[in-house]
Amino acid sequence: MAGSSGPIGVLALQGDVREHRSILERLGAEVRLVRSPDDVAAINGLVIPGGESSVIDKLARVFGVREPLRTAIGAGLPVYGTCAGLILLADEVLDGIVGQVSFGGLDVSVRRNAFGSQADSFETELMVPVIGAPPMHAVFIRAPVVERVGPGVETIAMLSDGRVVAVRQGNILGSSFHPEMTNDGRFHRLFLDNVDRSQYQGTVAG
Ligand SMILES: NC(=O)CC[C@H](N)C(=O)O
């Protein structure tokens, strides 16, 4: 069972926290909403929701969780980021607002709002080989695209035009789209399997 040595965190500063919480609980996880360094110290996996990455970045600094999260991710905390969450995990953010930074951890470059204003939001069926059939119904909302994939990063989903929309690197998983909005638990299952297999022991506060 996932979360055997601690709860699964959902970063709860802004965004679609409730949807992630409910899909994780449906899969049997104990969820802790993360808003403080103590919360970061208590979790053994983390979901970073969709929302607005620049706002989550700012609030993470205000709430004092940015550095603890960076330390935990660097120490191997299993993480899954959707949309804004993927942006926050990218080592490089393209088209960020002035001063915007990410937590990092994923050796990728991600472009915010990559689909432009004429197609801010769309939905499509997406084949994700590591998850298998049937295809996922993928919802893209002012979504980012992964433009550079580092050597240790695996591309796990692409649009039909070849644009990369889901990746993983070790215990870090990210998607441009929102499985939490379509009640498809397969990405969260993949993340919880990472938590179950993880050797992550937590970090000393700081
Ligand atoms: N649905 C989303 O999470 C949108 C992401 C948003 N465009 C950002 O830059 O953070």
The ligand as an ORCA input file, in Angstrom:
! r2SCAN-3c Opt
* xyz 0 1
  N      -3.311     24.324    -16.151
  C      -2.179     24.804    -15.726
  O      -1.603     24.357    -14.720
  C      -1.680     26.015    -16.472
  C      -0.248     26.355    -16.189
  C      -0.026     27.842    -16.339
  N      -0.114     28.279    -17.690
  C       1.315     28.200    -15.702
  O       2.117     28.820    -16.278
  O       1.566     27.824    -14.593
*
